[in-house]
Amino acid sequence: MKITRSLLCGLLLLTLPFFGYTADFSLEDMQGKTHRLADYRGKWVLVNFWATWCPPCLSEIPELSSLHNAHKGHDLVVIGIAMDSGSTRKVANFAEAHGISYPVVLGNRKLAAQIGELEVLPTSYLYAPNGEQVSYQAGEVTRESIETYIKNKKFN
């Protein structure tokens, strides 16, 4: 069996459950909109930590934009947290230049602590429609791996 990068990422995502506790967070994006996990009940939420200087993060951006665009109106939302020490303008210009279609939050360690541990970039946390944190991935994720994961999980 040939193992592709996409399949490997999917397998890793599937094998890294995060003990299923219900969490909440409050994040303000660069447009001033507040995103609370509770506001997204009934939808999957993928929170992705990244940085402008991170090569794996850059290769993941098109996957996350595609995922967000395909699902944002009905069952899934992506929220990106840029862990850059640069200016808001720098991150905003980068997001625009790279076609990031999902909300972007300018992050720091205190903000990241609302979500979970952050040892490497990129890192993603996945929340089920009931608000339960069901998985995380240290390293790249793909649209396919996320869609496969949520297709195989049933939550109320």
N, CA, C and O of each residue as an XYZ file, in Angstrom:
624
protein
N       0.841     -1.174      0.000
C       0.000      0.000      0.000
C       0.885      1.234      0.000
O       1.791      1.353      0.824
N       0.628      2.144     -0.913
C       1.390      3.382     -0.992
C       0.808      4.388      0.004
O      -0.394      4.653     -0.004
N       1.656      4.936      0.849
C       1.201      5.910      1.833
C       1.572      7.299      1.335
O       2.751      7.638      1.230
N       0.561      8.096      1.032
C       0.780      9.459      0.580
C       0.839     10.389      1.779
O       0.449     10.020      2.887
N       1.337     11.613      1.544
C       1.407     12.604      2.614
C       0.010     12.881      3.164
O      -0.170     13.010      4.375
N      -0.964     12.970      2.283
C      -2.344     13.247      2.691
C      -2.880     12.125      3.577
O      -3.500     12.386      4.608
N      -2.642     10.884      3.177
C      -3.105      9.742      3.969
C      -2.396      9.717      5.316
O      -3.026      9.470      6.345
N      -1.094      9.970      5.316
C      -0.337      9.971      6.559
C      -0.865     11.041      7.504
O      -1.034     10.781      8.696
N      -1.128     12.247      6.987
C      -1.680     13.311      7.826
C      -3.032     12.909      8.377
O      -3.329     13.160      9.545
N      -3.853     12.286      7.543
C      -5.166     11.839      7.990
C      -5.060     10.801      9.080
O      -5.802     10.844     10.061
N      -4.140      9.868      8.916
C      -3.943      8.838      9.930
C      -3.452      9.442     11.234
O      -3.893      9.045     12.313
N      -2.534     10.407     11.135
C      -2.040     11.063     12.341
C      -3.156     11.812     13.044
O      -3.280     11.747     14.267
N      -3.972     12.525     12.273
C      -5.072     13.259     12.865
C      -6.024     12.299     13.564
O      -6.504     12.580     14.662
N      -6.291     11.185     12.935
C      -7.205     10.213     13.514
C      -6.642      9.558     14.767
O      -7.401      9.129     15.635
N      -5.335      9.479     14.866
C      -4.746      8.777     15.996
C      -4.383      9.698     17.149
O      -3.830      9.243     18.151
N      -4.683     10.974     17.025
C      -4.316     11.891     18.090
C      -5.540     12.500     18.769
O      -5.688     13.722     18.768
N      -6.413     11.690     19.344
C      -7.555     12.260     20.049
C      -7.076     13.078     21.242
O      -6.000     12.822     21.782
N      -7.858     14.046     21.645
C      -7.447     14.924     22.733
C      -8.356     14.778     23.938
O      -8.740     15.779     24.543
N      -8.701     13.577     24.291
C      -9.429     13.227     25.496
C     -10.822     13.826     25.580
O     -11.434     13.741     26.645
N     -11.354     14.415     24.543
C     -12.743     14.814     24.425
C     -13.330     15.673     25.522
O     -14.370     15.319     26.078
N     -12.708     16.785     25.852
C     -13.362     17.676     26.785
C     -13.956     18.857     26.037
O     -13.482     19.232     24.964
N     -15.012     19.445     26.623
C     -15.650     20.599     26.017
C     -14.911     21.844     26.468
O     -14.668     22.033     27.660
N     -14.559     22.680     25.529
C     -13.769     23.870     25.810
C     -14.525     25.101     25.326
O     -15.603     24.992     24.741
N     -13.958     26.250     25.572
C     -14.448     27.483     24.978
C     -13.261     28.418     24.838
O     -12.280     28.321     25.575
N     -13.368     29.307     23.898
C     -12.348     30.324     23.715
C     -13.016     31.557     23.144
O     -14.142     31.502     22.650
N     -12.308     32.664     23.221
C     -12.771     33.918     22.651
C     -11.576     34.552     21.955
O     -10.575     34.880     22.592
N     -11.691     34.721     20.632
C     -10.590     35.221     19.814
C     -11.088     36.382     18.966
O     -12.152     36.290     18.353
N     -10.337     37.465     18.925
C     -10.705     38.599     18.077
C      -9.840     38.595     16.834
O      -8.613     38.638     16.923
N     -10.488     38.543     15.659
C      -9.722     38.509     14.418
C      -9.240     39.910     14.037
O      -9.550     40.889     14.716
N      -8.493     39.991     12.965
C      -7.871     41.252     12.567
C      -8.876     42.264     12.020
O      -8.523     43.425     11.811
N     -10.112     41.848     11.787
C     -11.169     42.773     11.378
C     -11.999     43.220     12.581
O     -12.953     43.982     12.427
N     -11.642     42.752     13.771
C     -12.335     43.152     14.985
C     -13.516     42.270     15.364
O     -14.221     42.569     16.328
N     -13.744     41.188     14.625
C     -14.843     40.279     14.942
C     -14.380     39.269     15.994
O     -13.282     38.720     15.906
N     -15.240     39.039     16.990
C     -14.938     38.065     18.035
C     -15.483     36.698     17.630
O     -16.622     36.573     17.179
N     -14.654     35.686     17.800
C     -15.027     34.300     17.505
C     -14.970     33.521     18.811
O     -13.902     33.336     19.394
N     -16.134     33.070     19.261
C     -16.225     32.224     20.447
C     -16.629     30.835     19.990
O     -17.474     30.686     19.108
N     -16.032     29.827     20.584
C     -16.378     28.457     20.218
C     -17.881     28.227     20.382
O     -18.501     27.560     19.554
N     -18.459     28.771     21.437
C     -19.891     28.595     21.690
C     -20.746     29.129     20.545
O     -21.848     28.631     20.317
N     -20.259     30.130     19.827
C     -21.005     30.698     18.696
C     -21.085     29.743     17.513
O     -21.906     29.931     16.616
N     -20.250     28.734     17.509
C     -20.188     27.791     16.389
C     -20.787     26.430     16.727
O     -20.517     25.453     16.029
N     -21.592     26.348     17.780
C     -22.243     25.077     18.098
C     -23.009     24.597     16.869
O     -23.686     25.376     16.198
N     -22.892     23.313     16.590
C     -23.526     22.751     15.398
C     -22.586     22.689     14.205
O     -22.932     22.123     13.168
N     -21.393     23.270     14.347
C     -20.397     23.232     13.270
C     -19.078     22.698     13.812
O     -18.766     22.838     14.994
N     -18.316     22.084     12.920
C     -16.946     21.717     13.229
C     -16.110     22.996     13.201
O     -16.367     23.888     12.392
N     -15.118     23.089     14.074
C     -14.230     24.249     14.118
C     -12.792     23.748     14.112
O     -12.396     22.948     14.959
N     -12.025     24.227     13.152
C     -10.603     23.908     13.077
C      -9.824     25.178     13.404
O      -9.914     26.173     12.685
N      -9.067     25.140     14.484
C      -8.214     26.263     14.871
C      -6.788     25.890     14.487
O      -6.250     24.879     14.938
N      -6.189     26.726     13.645
C      -4.870     26.434     13.088
C      -3.868     27.515     13.478
O      -4.048     28.688     13.153
N      -2.811     27.107     14.180
C      -1.723     28.013     14.530
C      -0.674     27.972     13.426
O      -0.281     26.894     12.979
N      -0.224     29.141     12.989
C       0.720     29.224     11.880
C       1.555     30.500     12.022
O       1.330     31.296     12.933
N       2.510     30.687     11.126
C       3.309     31.914     11.086
C       3.744     32.181      9.648
O       3.858     31.256      8.843
N       3.982     33.437      9.335
C       4.373     33.825      7.980
C       5.733     33.256      7.583
O       6.000     33.075      6.395
N       6.584     32.977      8.546
C       7.945     32.507      8.289
C       8.070     30.980      8.286
O       9.175     30.454      8.156
N       6.954     30.270      8.426
C       6.938     28.814      8.603
C       6.637     28.111      7.272
O       5.495     28.162      6.814
N       7.629     27.449      6.628
C       7.376     26.789      5.339
C       6.239     25.762      5.342
O       5.432     25.786      4.413
N       6.124     24.860      6.331
C       4.989     23.931      6.306
C       3.644     24.657      6.426
O       2.641     24.214      5.867
N       3.634     25.771      7.156
C       2.404     26.561      7.285
C       1.989     27.100      5.918
O       0.806     27.108      5.579
N       2.964     27.544      5.143
C       2.677     28.108      3.817
C       2.084     27.060      2.888
O       1.169     27.364      2.123
N       2.584     25.845      2.940
C       2.049     24.803      2.061
C       0.658     24.354      2.504
O      -0.094     23.799      1.704
N       0.314     24.584      3.752
C      -0.978     24.197      4.304
C      -2.079     25.229      3.993
O      -3.257     24.872      3.958
N      -1.719     26.471      3.774
C      -2.699     27.552      3.575
C      -3.699     27.259      2.459
O      -4.898     27.422      2.687
N      -3.279     26.838      1.267
C      -4.280     26.551      0.220
C      -5.260     25.447      0.623
O      -6.439     25.509      0.273
N      -4.786     24.447      1.350
C      -5.655     23.365      1.827
C      -6.711     23.909      2.794
O      -7.889     23.565      2.699
N      -6.278     24.755      3.716
C      -7.203     25.302      4.707
C      -8.194     26.269      4.076
O      -9.367     26.284      4.450
N      -7.737     27.075      3.126
C      -8.652     27.984      2.420
C      -9.699     27.191      1.649
O     -10.881     27.534      1.666
N      -9.266     26.136      0.975
C     -10.183     25.282      0.219
C     -11.196     24.628      1.160
O     -12.389     24.591      0.857
N     -10.735     24.118      2.283
C     -11.605     23.496      3.276
C     -12.627     24.502      3.795
O     -13.823     24.215      3.841
N     -12.154     25.668      4.181
C     -13.041     26.704      4.719
C     -14.083     27.128      3.683
O     -15.270     27.220      3.996
N     -13.641     27.383      2.462
C     -14.562     27.831      1.409
C     -15.632     26.792      1.096
O     -16.779     27.139      0.814
N     -15.255     25.526      1.148
C     -16.203     24.460      0.826
C     -17.253     24.240      1.914
O     -18.339     23.735      1.631
N     -16.942     24.612      3.146
C     -17.820     24.255      4.273
C     -18.347     25.430      5.092
O     -19.249     25.245      5.910
N     -17.813     26.621      4.898
C     -18.088     27.725      5.819
C     -19.564     28.072      5.967
O     -19.984     28.514      7.037
N     -20.335     27.888      4.952
C     -21.742     28.243      5.021
C     -22.606     27.264      5.785
O     -23.744     27.585      6.128
N     -22.082     26.060      6.062
C     -22.970     25.088      6.675
C     -22.392     24.230      7.787
O     -23.063     24.086      8.809
N     -21.209     23.652      7.676
C     -20.838     22.676      8.704
C     -19.432     22.778      9.280
O     -19.083     21.997     10.165
N     -18.621     23.707      8.813
C     -17.248     23.794      9.325
C     -16.708     25.192      9.117
O     -17.007     25.844      8.117
N     -15.914     25.647     10.064
C     -15.225     26.931      9.942
C     -13.766     26.731     10.340
O     -13.455     25.948     11.238
N     -12.881     27.448      9.662
C     -11.458     27.452      9.988
C     -11.127     28.817     10.580
O     -11.566     29.846     10.066
N     -10.354     28.821     11.655
C      -9.848     30.057     12.244
C      -8.336     29.922     12.322
O      -7.824     28.984     12.932
N      -7.625     30.850     11.709
C      -6.170     30.832     11.727
C      -5.631     31.773     12.791
O      -6.119     32.893     12.944
N      -4.631     31.319     13.521
C      -3.982     32.161     14.527
C      -2.518     32.333     14.120
O      -1.721     31.398     14.195
N      -2.187     33.541     13.691
C      -0.825     33.852     13.238
C       0.049     34.154     14.444
O      -0.187     35.119     15.171
N       1.046     33.330     14.646
C       1.950     33.490     15.788
C       3.196     34.281     15.374
O       4.329     33.844     15.577
N       2.954     35.440     14.798
C       4.024     36.323     14.334
C       4.218     37.452     15.324
O       3.258     37.953     15.909
N       5.466     37.846     15.505
C       5.732     38.974     16.388
C       5.716     40.293     15.616
O       5.902     41.362     16.198
N       5.491     40.212     14.305
C       5.442     41.409     13.470
C       4.155     42.183     13.643
O       3.316     41.858     14.483
N       4.022     43.194     12.845
C       2.863     44.070     12.934
C       1.615     43.408     12.355
O       1.693     42.464     11.568
N       0.479     43.925     12.763
C      -0.801     43.475     12.230
C      -0.829     43.683     10.720
O      -1.324     42.828      9.985
N      -0.302     44.807     10.255
C      -0.288     45.125      8.825
C       0.496     44.069      8.051
O       0.076     43.656      6.970
N       1.638     43.628      8.596
C       2.458     42.606      7.932
C       1.661     41.312      7.757
O       1.672     40.717      6.680
N       0.980     40.883      8.800
C       0.197     39.647      8.747
C      -0.989     39.822      7.805
O      -1.300     38.918      7.030
N      -1.657     40.981      7.863
C      -2.791     41.247      6.980
C      -2.362     41.231      5.518
O      -3.056     40.656      4.679
N      -1.242     41.848      5.205
C      -0.727     41.843      3.828
C      -0.383     40.427      3.380
O      -0.667     40.043      2.245
N       0.217     39.668      4.256
C       0.568     38.283      3.956
C      -0.697     37.465      3.683
O      -0.762     36.720      2.705
N      -1.690     37.609      4.546
C      -2.942     36.862      4.396
C      -3.603     37.196      3.067
O      -4.098     36.303      2.379
N      -3.615     38.452      2.707
C      -4.213     38.858      1.437
C      -3.420     38.310      0.249
O      -4.001     37.800     -0.709
N      -2.109     38.417      0.316
C      -1.251     37.944     -0.777
C      -1.359     36.437     -0.985
O      -1.185     35.956     -2.105
N      -1.642     35.689      0.074
C      -1.725     34.231     -0.011
C      -3.160     33.715     -0.095
O      -3.391     32.509     -0.016
N      -4.116     34.615     -0.252
C      -5.499     34.207     -0.464
C      -6.146     33.517      0.717
O      -6.991     32.641      0.531
N      -5.768     33.891      1.930
C      -6.371     33.280      3.112
C      -7.805     33.783      3.232
O      -8.044     34.980      3.399
N      -8.748     32.862      3.146
C     -10.162     33.221      3.124
C     -10.843     33.077      4.485
O     -11.984     33.508      4.653
N     -10.168     32.488      5.438
C     -10.738     32.275      6.763
C     -10.278     33.385      7.707
O      -9.299     34.075      7.422
N     -10.975     33.559      8.826
C     -10.584     34.605      9.773
C      -9.180     34.361     10.312
O      -8.790     33.225     10.580
N      -8.427     35.453     10.468
C      -7.063     35.385     11.000
C      -6.993     36.225     12.269
O      -7.409     37.383     12.299
N      -6.458     35.606     13.308
C      -6.264     36.229     14.609
C      -4.762     36.420     14.794
O      -3.983     35.521     14.477
N      -4.348     37.576     15.302
C      -2.944     37.778     15.637
C      -2.722     37.193     17.023
O      -3.279     37.682     18.006
N      -1.905     36.142     17.102
C      -1.773     35.374     18.329
C      -0.568     35.714     19.167
O       0.337     36.432     18.741
N      -0.581     35.177     20.379
C       0.545     35.229     21.301
C       0.403     34.027     22.234
O      -0.578     33.289     22.146
N       1.350     33.831     23.104
C       1.326     32.646     23.989
C       0.120     32.648     24.927
O      -0.451     31.591     25.197
N      -0.270     33.810     25.421
C      -1.426     33.890     26.327
C      -2.698     33.478     25.592
O      -3.508     32.720     26.125
N      -2.871     33.969     24.389
C      -4.041     33.606     23.582
C      -4.008     32.119     23.256
O      -5.031     31.441     23.344
N      -2.839     31.610     22.881
C      -2.704     30.191     22.531
C      -3.072     29.289     23.708
O      -3.588     28.188     23.509
N      -2.812     29.746     24.917
C      -3.110     28.942     26.103
C      -4.605     28.659     26.257
O      -4.979     27.697     26.928
N      -5.474     29.485     25.643
C      -6.914     29.225     25.669
C      -7.250     27.938     24.914
O      -8.234     27.264     25.215
N      -6.415     27.615     23.930
C      -6.688     26.490     23.045
C      -5.987     25.233     23.536
O      -6.627     24.198     23.722
N      -4.678     25.314     23.747
C      -3.915     24.144     24.172
C      -2.430     24.366     23.987
O      -1.982     25.475     23.697
N      -1.679     23.307     24.157
C      -0.231     23.399     24.022
C       0.158     23.729     22.596
O      -0.502     23.324     21.639
N       1.246     24.474     22.477
C       1.751     24.855     21.168
C       3.269     24.703     21.186
O       3.994     25.560     21.691
N       3.728     23.584     20.618
C       5.157     23.313     20.614
C       5.781     23.508     19.248
O       6.956     23.863     19.147
N       5.002     23.278     18.183
C       5.513     23.435     16.821
C       4.454     24.139     15.967
O       3.274     24.186     16.314
N       4.909     24.670     14.862
C       3.998     25.253     13.872
C       4.142     24.482     12.584
O       5.257     24.108     12.219
N       3.064     24.233     11.888
C       1.697     24.510     12.287
C       1.179     23.479     13.288
O       1.691     22.363     13.375
N       0.170     23.871     14.030
C      -0.562     22.976     14.919
C      -2.037     23.301     14.772
O      -2.418     24.471     14.730
N      -2.867     22.270     14.693
C      -4.311     22.461     14.537
C      -5.075     21.709     15.613
O      -4.705     20.602     16.004
N      -6.150     22.333     16.084
C      -7.075     21.729     17.038
C      -8.432     21.631     16.370
O      -8.887     22.586     15.739
N      -9.078     20.490     16.502
C     -10.381     20.263     15.890
C     -11.439     20.082     16.973
O     -11.287     19.282     17.896
N     -12.526     20.856     16.827
C     -13.653     20.804     17.746
C     -14.863     20.247     17.012
O     -15.141     20.633     15.877
N     -15.574     19.347     17.658
C     -16.795     18.760     17.108
C     -17.943     19.764     17.230
O     -17.828     20.751     17.956
N     -19.045     19.517     16.524
C     -20.193     20.423     16.587
C     -20.768     20.643     17.989
O     -21.451     21.641     18.219
N     -20.508     19.740     18.917
C     -20.980     19.901     20.294
C     -19.992     20.667     21.170
O     -20.221     20.809     22.371
N     -18.894     21.166     20.590
C     -17.902     21.941     21.331
C     -16.786     21.111     21.930
O     -15.881     21.651     22.566
N     -16.843     19.810     21.735
C     -15.827     18.915     22.291
C     -14.555     18.973     21.460
O     -14.597     18.857     20.235
N     -13.422     19.153     22.135
C     -12.140     19.102     21.442
C     -11.835     17.644     21.173
O     -11.615     16.867     22.103
N     -11.821     17.266     19.894
C     -11.718     15.848     19.561
C     -10.362     15.437     19.014
O     -10.046     14.247     18.990
N      -9.557     16.390     18.575
C      -8.292     15.999     17.989
C      -7.376     17.200     17.864
O      -7.814     18.351     17.894
N      -6.105     16.906     17.724
C      -5.151     17.947     17.364
C      -4.081     17.322     16.487
O      -3.877     16.108     16.481
N      -3.410     18.184     15.751
C      -2.359     17.728     14.848
C      -1.188     18.690     14.947
O      -1.329     19.872     14.632
N      -0.052     18.207     15.373
C       1.186     18.971     15.313
C       1.779     18.680     13.942
O       2.184     17.551     13.666
N       1.832     19.681     13.094
C       2.280     19.505     11.716
C       1.134     19.782     10.758
O       0.028     20.125     11.177
N       1.405     19.634      9.491
C       0.436     19.970      8.450
C      -0.801     19.092      8.467
O      -0.744     17.910      8.803
N      -1.928     19.703      8.094
C      -3.157     18.971      7.829
C      -3.564     19.254      6.385
O      -3.095     20.211      5.770
N      -4.430     18.418      5.866
C      -4.947     18.622      4.513
C      -6.468     18.691      4.569
O      -7.092     18.245      5.532
N      -7.037     19.246      3.536
C      -8.498     19.272      3.422
C      -9.036     17.842      3.481
O     -10.003     17.557      4.188
N      -8.394     16.956      2.731
C      -8.843     15.565      2.679
C      -8.815     14.899      4.053
O      -9.750     14.185      4.417
N      -7.739     15.130      4.819
C      -7.644     14.473      6.131
C      -8.728     14.968      7.075
O      -9.284     14.179      7.838
N      -9.040     16.256      7.039
C     -10.087     16.806      7.902
C     -11.453     16.295      7.461
O     -12.252     15.864      8.293
N     -11.726     16.341      6.168
C     -13.021     15.868      5.665
C     -13.233     14.387      5.947
O     -14.343     13.971      6.279
N     -12.183     13.594      5.817
C     -12.296     12.164      6.109
C     -12.591     11.952      7.590
O     -13.420     11.118      7.954
N     -11.912     12.707      8.430
C     -12.116     12.577      9.868
C     -13.559     12.915     10.249
O     -14.210     12.146     10.956
N     -14.061     14.068      9.781
C     -15.407     14.469     10.191
C     -16.496     13.578      9.567
O     -17.564     13.392     10.151
N     -16.217     13.044      8.399
C     -17.174     12.136      7.749
C     -17.355     10.863      8.569
O     -18.439     10.281      8.607
N     -16.273     10.440      9.227
C     -16.302      9.196      9.990
C     -16.708      9.364     11.451
O     -16.779      8.383     12.191
N     -16.974     10.594     11.870
C     -17.386     10.858     13.253
C     -18.815     11.346     13.285
O     -19.224     12.129     12.427
N     -19.563     10.904     14.243
C     -20.954     11.326     14.408
C     -21.102     12.000     15.766
O     -20.820     11.400     16.802
N     -21.545     13.245     15.749
C     -21.766     13.993     16.988
C     -23.133     14.638     16.948
O     -23.640     14.976     15.878
N     -23.724     14.808     18.106
C     -25.028     15.469     18.221
C     -24.838     16.955     18.287
O     -25.814     17.698     18.386
